[in-house]
Amino acid sequence: MDKFFEPKSVAIIGASAKKGKIGYQILKNILECNVKVYPINPKRNEILGVKCYRSIDEIEDEIDLAVIAIDAKKCIDAIENCGKKGIKNVVIISGGFKEVGNEDLEKELVSTAKKYGVRIIGPNCIGVFNGKNGFNTFFQKNMDLPKFGNVAILTQSGTFGIALLEKLANEGIGVSKFVSYGNKADIDEIELTNYLFNDRETELIAMYIEDIGRKFFEREIKKPIIILKAGRSQLGQKAATLHTGAMATNYEIFKGVCRQKNIIFADNFDEFFGIIKILSMQRLPKGKKIEIITNGAGPSVLACDFIDMVKNLELVNVNDLTGSATADDYIDAIDKSKAEIILLVFVFQDAPLAESLEKFYEEIKKRKRFYVALALGGKFVEEQKKRLAELKIPVFEEPSIVITSLNKIVEYAMKNESRSIR
């Protein structure tokens, strides 16, 4: 499995010399990763200054990974050629298989691969990304890719995966490994999570799924997993079938099994991202008591409303420091708090706080507590959010998201009191 993320040599079957083509962008992206690349295109002598080969068997060197981006009907022969060449790892970007009704073609693809011991990610996907070395098989351009970090992403949807990666990058959250596995004709979420359970760089696994089998839950779950499941309604299930050929899964049964296995399930994208954001930055909370420390009432009142609606958080105090609060007031309130979770609500624009922020940042470094924060505003506030993110304090704008995300995290933590993210 390591060669999917750290290949020394990559063959691109379907490399193109034309900008805007999938095969062109895959080649360009991989070339930027400082990996030895072998473009396969019988009509070209070279692309982007790199020698082209008419077929895979013309390459004399060993190949760690092949990326296939050609017509679906030609993929069988491509897999056959990869097998004969001794290539064991293949990412198939191409669509046109089970998701459009060509189930027999996909079965033949897998059968051919098994004959040679070839492992496939895909088809109908964007492939892989390694946050540590930047290697990716994407055909997207102008993407903001995240830095290296402790979150692994598994997704059946490439589109969803792209959006999530860019959002993580924007929030300064790092990624260890990313896999878009599409139709999961061969390698599926079971094998991928087993690999990630043993990956030292991964501490948290976030998954977008459209269908998932019983076997996924029939084993020990060794690391925190967050799942966002699509295809909950009849209409959604139909759309999922058209997207990746997914089979319907009853959502209520799915949620029940997640609770039994203590897997965190998110109800929507905002909550999914909120849980990732908190767990990637903070340790698990050691209790459910929460205190709000604030210099502005509005967001705090809303947060109280949502705390009252969830079952796993206990509000012990709302410490309203008023608009005259300085850094000293915040730090003093933190030192006096007995809560396991501290929700810091900031009106950064208030002059007393704005003029003392440097002291706040210096002092908060010395106080290791479970923090989350709320702040709303423009450019100045965005700058402070980045400062807090550097201190591993996740900042939100919407009270409902931070509270519902915390509620799911506390429920998880209560069942795993001895387990820690770090």
C-alpha positions as CSV (number, residue, x, y, z in Angstrom):
1,M,0.0,0.0,0.0
2,D,2.9,2.4,0.7
3,K,3.7,2.6,-3.0
4,F,0.4,4.4,-3.7
5,F,1.7,7.2,-1.5
6,E,5.5,7.1,-1.9
7,P,6.2,5.8,-5.4
8,K,9.7,6.3,-6.9
9,S,8.4,5.8,-10.4
10,V,5.0,6.4,-12.0
11,A,3.7,5.5,-15.4
12,I,0.8,7.6,-16.7
13,I,-1.3,5.6,-19.2
14,G,-3.2,8.2,-21.1
15,A,-0.8,11.1,-20.7
16,S,-1.8,14.0,-23.0
17,A,0.0,16.9,-24.5
18,K,-3.1,19.1,-24.7
19,K,-3.9,21.5,-21.9
20,G,-7.3,21.0,-20.4
21,K,-7.1,17.2,-20.8
22,I,-7.1,15.0,-17.8
23,G,-4.0,13.1,-18.9
24,Y,-2.1,16.4,-19.3
25,Q,-3.0,17.7,-15.8
26,I,-2.2,14.4,-14.1
27,L,1.3,14.4,-15.7
28,K,1.9,18.0,-14.8
29,N,0.9,17.5,-11.2
30,I,3.0,14.4,-10.8
31,L,6.0,16.1,-12.4
32,E,5.8,18.8,-9.7
33,C,6.2,16.0,-7.1
34,N,9.8,15.2,-8.1
35,V,8.9,11.6,-9.0
36,K,10.3,9.8,-12.0
37,V,7.5,9.9,-14.6
38,Y,6.9,7.7,-17.6
39,P,4.1,9.1,-19.9
40,I,2.4,6.6,-22.1
41,N,1.1,8.0,-25.4
42,P,1.8,6.3,-28.7
43,K,1.3,9.5,-30.7
44,R,3.9,11.6,-28.9
45,N,7.6,11.5,-28.5
46,E,7.6,13.8,-25.5
47,I,5.2,15.8,-23.3
48,L,6.3,18.7,-21.1
49,G,9.9,17.8,-21.9
50,V,9.6,14.2,-20.8
51,K,10.1,11.2,-23.1
52,C,6.9,9.4,-24.0
53,Y,6.5,5.7,-24.5
54,R,4.2,3.9,-26.9
55,S,3.3,1.2,-24.4
56,I,4.2,0.2,-20.8
57,D,6.4,-2.7,-22.0
58,E,8.8,-0.3,-23.7
59,I,9.9,1.0,-20.3
60,E,13.0,-0.8,-19.1
61,D,12.9,0.4,-15.5
62,E,10.7,-0.9,-12.7
63,I,7.5,1.0,-12.1
64,D,6.0,1.4,-8.6
65,L,2.6,2.9,-9.7
66,A,0.5,3.2,-12.8
67,V,-2.1,5.9,-13.2
68,I,-4.7,5.1,-15.9
69,A,-6.8,7.8,-17.6
70,I,-8.2,6.3,-20.8
71,D,-11.5,5.1,-22.1
72,A,-13.0,2.5,-19.8
73,K,-13.1,-0.2,-22.5
74,K,-9.3,0.1,-22.9
75,C,-8.6,-0.3,-19.2
76,I,-8.7,-4.1,-19.3
77,D,-5.8,-4.3,-21.7
78,A,-4.0,-1.6,-19.7
79,I,-4.3,-3.7,-16.6
80,E,-3.1,-6.8,-18.5
81,N,0.0,-4.9,-19.6
82,C,0.6,-3.6,-16.1
83,G,0.4,-7.1,-14.8
84,K,2.8,-8.5,-17.3
85,K,5.2,-5.6,-16.5
86,G,5.1,-6.5,-12.8
87,I,3.3,-3.3,-11.7
88,K,1.3,-4.1,-8.6
89,N,-0.3,-0.8,-7.8
90,V,-2.7,1.0,-10.1
91,V,-4.9,4.1,-9.8
92,I,-7.7,4.1,-12.3
93,I,-9.1,7.6,-12.8
94,S,-11.3,6.6,-15.7
95,G,-15.1,6.4,-15.3
96,G,-17.6,4.5,-17.3
97,F,-17.9,1.3,-15.2
98,K,-20.5,0.2,-12.6
99,E,-21.7,3.8,-12.0
100,V,-23.1,3.9,-15.6
101,G,-24.3,0.3,-15.6
102,N,-21.2,-1.4,-17.0
103,E,-20.9,-3.8,-14.0
104,D,-19.6,-6.7,-16.2
105,L,-16.8,-4.5,-17.4
106,E,-15.8,-3.6,-13.9
107,K,-15.9,-7.3,-12.9
108,E,-13.6,-8.2,-15.8
109,L,-11.2,-5.4,-14.8
110,V,-10.9,-6.8,-11.2
111,S,-10.6,-10.4,-12.5
112,T,-7.8,-9.4,-14.8
113,A,-6.0,-7.5,-12.0
114,K,-6.3,-10.5,-9.6
115,K,-4.7,-12.7,-12.2
116,Y,-1.5,-10.7,-11.9
117,G,-1.7,-9.6,-8.2
118,V,-2.4,-6.0,-9.2
119,R,-4.2,-3.8,-6.7
120,I,-6.5,-1.1,-7.8
121,I,-7.8,2.2,-6.3
122,G,-10.9,3.3,-8.3
123,P,-12.1,3.3,-10.9
124,N,-14.0,6.6,-11.3
125,C,-11.9,8.6,-8.8
126,I,-9.1,11.2,-8.4
127,G,-6.8,8.9,-6.6
128,V,-4.3,9.7,-3.8
129,F,-2.5,12.6,-2.0
130,N,0.3,12.3,0.5
131,G,0.5,15.4,2.7
132,K,4.1,14.6,3.7
133,N,5.7,14.7,0.2
134,G,2.9,16.4,-1.8
135,F,2.5,13.4,-4.2
136,N,-0.9,13.3,-5.9
137,T,-2.6,11.8,-8.9
138,F,-5.2,14.6,-9.3
139,F,-6.3,16.0,-12.6
140,Q,-7.4,19.3,-11.0
141,K,-5.4,22.5,-11.3
142,N,-5.1,25.6,-9.2
143,M,-5.9,23.6,-6.0
144,D,-4.9,24.7,-2.5
145,L,-3.5,21.5,-1.0
146,P,-3.2,21.2,2.8
147,K,0.0,21.0,4.7
148,F,1.2,17.8,6.4
149,G,-0.8,16.8,9.5
150,N,-2.6,14.1,11.4
151,V,-5.9,13.8,9.5
152,A,-6.5,11.1,6.9
153,I,-9.3,11.6,4.4
154,L,-11.2,8.7,2.6
155,T,-13.9,9.6,0.1
156,Q,-16.0,8.0,-2.5
157,S,-16.5,11.4,-4.1
158,G,-13.6,13.2,-5.8
159,T,-15.6,16.4,-5.9
160,F,-16.3,16.3,-2.1
161,G,-12.7,15.4,-1.5
162,I,-11.4,18.4,-3.5
163,A,-13.7,20.8,-1.5
164,L,-12.6,19.3,1.8
165,L,-8.9,19.4,1.0
166,E,-9.1,23.1,0.0
167,K,-11.2,23.9,3.2
168,L,-8.6,22.1,5.3
169,A,-5.8,24.0,3.6
170,N,-7.6,27.3,4.2
171,E,-8.0,26.5,7.9
172,G,-4.4,25.4,8.3
173,I,-5.4,21.8,9.1
174,G,-2.9,19.2,7.9
175,V,-3.5,15.9,6.1
176,S,-1.5,12.7,6.4
177,K,-3.0,10.7,3.6
178,F,-6.0,11.2,1.2
179,V,-7.7,8.6,-1.0
180,S,-10.6,9.1,-3.4
181,Y,-11.6,5.5,-4.1
182,G,-14.7,6.0,-6.3
183,N,-16.3,2.7,-7.2
184,K,-14.0,0.7,-4.8
185,A,-13.9,-2.2,-7.3
186,D,-10.9,-3.6,-5.5
187,I,-9.4,-1.7,-2.5
188,D,-12.2,-0.5,-0.3
189,E,-12.6,1.4,3.0
190,I,-11.9,-1.7,5.0
191,E,-8.4,-2.2,3.6
192,L,-7.7,1.5,3.6
193,T,-8.7,2.0,7.3
194,N,-6.7,-1.1,8.3
195,Y,-3.7,0.5,6.6
196,L,-4.3,3.8,8.3
197,F,-4.7,2.2,11.7
198,N,-1.0,1.2,11.4
199,D,0.1,4.5,9.9
200,R,2.0,6.5,12.5
201,E,1.3,9.7,10.8
202,T,-2.5,9.3,11.0
203,E,-4.3,10.0,14.2
204,L,-7.8,10.7,12.9
205,I,-9.7,9.3,10.0
206,A,-12.5,11.2,8.3
207,M,-14.7,9.5,5.7
208,Y,-17.3,10.5,3.1
209,I,-19.2,7.4,2.1
210,E,-22.2,6.5,-0.1
211,D,-22.4,2.9,0.9
212,I,-20.7,0.7,3.4
213,G,-20.9,-3.0,4.2
214,R,-21.3,-4.8,7.4
215,K,-17.8,-6.1,7.4
216,F,-16.5,-2.6,8.0
217,F,-17.9,-2.8,11.5
218,E,-16.9,-6.4,12.2
219,R,-13.4,-5.6,13.6
220,E,-11.7,-3.4,16.2
221,I,-11.7,0.3,15.3
222,K,-8.3,1.4,16.5
223,K,-8.4,5.1,15.8
224,P,-11.1,7.8,15.9
225,I,-13.2,7.7,12.8
226,I,-15.7,10.4,11.6
227,I,-18.2,9.5,8.9
228,L,-20.4,11.6,6.8
229,K,-22.8,9.4,4.9
230,A,-24.8,10.4,1.8
231,G,-27.6,8.4,0.2
232,R,-29.9,8.6,3.2
233,S,-33.2,9.1,1.4
234,Q,-34.6,7.2,-1.6
235,L,-33.7,10.1,-3.8
236,G,-30.2,10.3,-2.4
237,Q,-29.7,6.5,-2.7
238,K,-30.7,6.8,-6.4
239,A,-28.2,9.6,-6.9
240,A,-25.4,7.6,-5.1
241,T,-26.1,4.6,-7.4
242,L,-25.7,6.8,-10.5
243,H,-22.5,8.3,-9.0
244,T,-20.5,5.3,-7.8
245,G,-22.9,2.4,-8.3
246,A,-23.4,2.4,-4.5
247,M,-25.9,0.1,-2.9
248,A,-28.5,1.5,-0.5
249,T,-27.9,1.4,3.2
250,N,-30.6,2.2,5.8
251,Y,-29.4,5.3,7.5
252,E,-31.0,4.7,10.9
253,I,-29.4,1.2,11.1
254,F,-26.1,2.8,10.0
255,K,-26.3,5.4,12.8
256,G,-27.1,2.7,15.3
257,V,-24.1,0.6,14.3
258,C,-21.8,3.6,14.5
259,R,-23.0,4.3,18.1
260,Q,-22.3,0.6,19.0
261,K,-18.8,0.8,17.5
262,N,-18.2,4.3,18.8
263,I,-17.7,5.8,15.4
264,I,-18.6,9.5,15.2
265,F,-21.2,10.2,12.5
266,A,-21.8,13.7,11.3
267,D,-25.3,14.9,10.3
268,N,-24.0,17.4,7.7
269,F,-20.9,18.8,6.1
270,D,-20.5,21.7,8.6
271,E,-20.6,19.4,11.5
272,F,-18.3,16.9,9.8
273,F,-15.7,19.6,9.2
274,G,-16.3,21.0,12.7
275,I,-15.5,17.7,14.3
276,I,-12.4,17.3,12.2
277,K,-11.3,20.8,13.1
278,I,-11.6,20.3,16.8
279,L,-10.1,16.8,17.0
280,S,-7.1,17.7,14.7
281,M,-6.1,20.5,17.1
282,Q,-7.2,19.4,20.5
283,R,-6.9,16.4,22.8
284,L,-10.1,14.6,23.7
285,P,-11.9,16.4,26.5
286,K,-11.8,14.7,29.9
287,G,-15.4,15.6,30.8
288,K,-18.6,17.2,29.6
289,K,-18.6,20.4,31.7
290,I,-18.4,23.5,29.6
291,E,-17.8,27.1,30.6
292,I,-18.3,30.1,28.3
293,I,-15.9,33.0,28.8
294,T,-17.0,36.0,26.7
295,N,-16.7,39.8,26.2
296,G,-19.9,39.8,24.0
297,A,-23.3,38.4,24.9
298,G,-25.0,37.6,21.5
299,P,-23.0,34.5,20.4
300,S,-22.9,33.3,24.0
301,V,-26.6,33.3,24.3
302,L,-27.0,31.4,21.1
303,A,-24.4,28.9,22.3
304,C,-26.4,28.4,25.5
305,D,-29.5,27.7,23.5
306,F,-27.8,24.9,21.6
307,I,-26.1,23.5,24.7
308,D,-29.6,23.1,26.1
309,M,-30.7,21.1,23.1
310,V,-27.9,18.5,23.2
311,K,-27.4,15.7,25.7
312,N,-23.7,15.3,26.3
313,L,-22.7,18.8,27.4
314,E,-23.3,20.4,30.8
315,L,-23.1,24.2,31.1
316,V,-21.5,25.2,34.4
317,N,-21.1,28.9,33.9
318,V,-21.3,31.8,31.5
319,N,-18.6,34.3,32.5
320,D,-19.5,37.6,30.8
321,L,-16.4,39.8,31.1
322,T,-18.3,42.6,29.2
323,G,-16.8,44.8,26.5
324,S,-14.2,46.3,28.8
325,A,-12.4,42.9,29.1
326,T,-8.7,42.8,28.5
327,A,-6.3,39.8,28.1
328,D,-5.8,39.8,31.8
329,D,-9.5,39.3,32.4
330,Y,-9.6,36.3,30.0
331,I,-6.6,34.7,31.5
332,D,-7.9,35.2,35.1
333,A,-11.2,33.6,34.1
334,I,-9.4,30.7,32.5
335,D,-7.3,30.1,35.6
336,K,-10.4,30.1,37.8
337,S,-12.5,27.8,35.6
338,K,-13.2,24.3,36.8
339,A,-14.8,23.2,33.5
340,E,-13.2,20.5,31.3
341,I,-14.2,22.5,28.1
342,I,-13.7,26.2,27.8
343,L,-15.6,28.0,25.0
344,L,-13.9,31.4,24.4
345,V,-16.1,33.9,22.7
346,F,-14.3,36.9,21.4
347,V,-15.3,40.4,20.1
348,F,-11.8,41.0,18.9
349,Q,-12.8,44.5,17.7
350,D,-13.4,45.8,21.3
351,A,-10.5,48.1,22.0
352,P,-9.6,46.8,25.5
353,L,-9.1,43.3,24.1
354,A,-7.6,44.4,20.8
355,E,-4.9,46.4,22.5
356,S,-3.9,43.5,24.7
357,L,-4.0,40.5,22.3
358,E,-0.3,39.9,22.3
359,K,-0.3,39.3,26.0
360,F,-3.3,37.0,25.6
361,Y,-1.4,34.9,23.1
362,E,1.7,34.7,25.2
363,E,-0.3,33.7,28.3
364,I,-2.6,31.2,26.6
365,K,0.4,29.2,25.4
366,K,1.2,28.4,29.0
367,R,-2.2,27.1,29.9
368,K,-3.0,23.7,28.4
369,R,-6.8,23.3,28.5
370,F,-9.4,22.0,26.1
371,Y,-10.3,25.2,24.1
372,V,-12.7,26.0,21.3
373,A,-13.6,29.6,20.3
374,L,-16.2,31.7,18.6
375,A,-15.5,34.9,16.7
376,L,-17.2,36.9,14.0
377,G,-15.9,39.7,11.8
378,G,-13.8,40.8,8.9
379,K,-10.1,41.1,8.1
380,F,-8.8,41.8,11.7
381,V,-10.8,38.9,13.1
382,E,-9.5,36.5,10.3
383,E,-6.0,37.4,11.4
384,Q,-6.8,36.5,15.0
385,K,-8.3,33.2,13.9
386,K,-5.1,32.3,12.2
387,R,-3.2,33.2,15.4
388,L,-5.4,31.0,17.4
389,A,-5.1,28.1,14.9
390,E,-1.4,28.3,15.3
391,L,-2.0,27.7,19.0
392,K,-4.2,24.7,18.2
393,I,-7.4,26.5,19.2
394,P,-10.2,25.9,16.6
395,V,-12.3,29.0,15.9
396,F,-15.9,28.9,14.6
397,E,-18.4,31.5,13.5
398,E,-21.6,29.6,14.0
399,P,-22.5,28.6,17.6
400,S,-24.7,25.7,16.5
401,I,-21.8,24.0,14.7
402,V,-19.3,24.3,17.5
403,I,-21.9,22.9,20.0
404,T,-23.2,20.0,18.0
405,S,-19.6,19.1,17.0
406,L,-18.6,19.2,20.7
407,N,-21.6,17.1,21.6
408,K,-20.5,14.3,19.2
409,I,-16.9,14.5,20.5
410,V,-17.8,14.3,24.1
411,E,-20.0,11.3,23.5
412,Y,-17.1,9.6,21.8
413,A,-14.7,10.6,24.6
414,M,-16.9,9.3,27.3
415,K,-16.8,5.9,25.7
416,N,-13.0,6.1,25.3
417,E,-11.8,7.6,28.5
418,S,-8.4,6.0,28.2
419,R,-7.9,6.9,24.6
420,S,-6.2,10.2,23.5
421,I,-5.7,11.8,20.1
422,R,-2.1,12.5,21.0
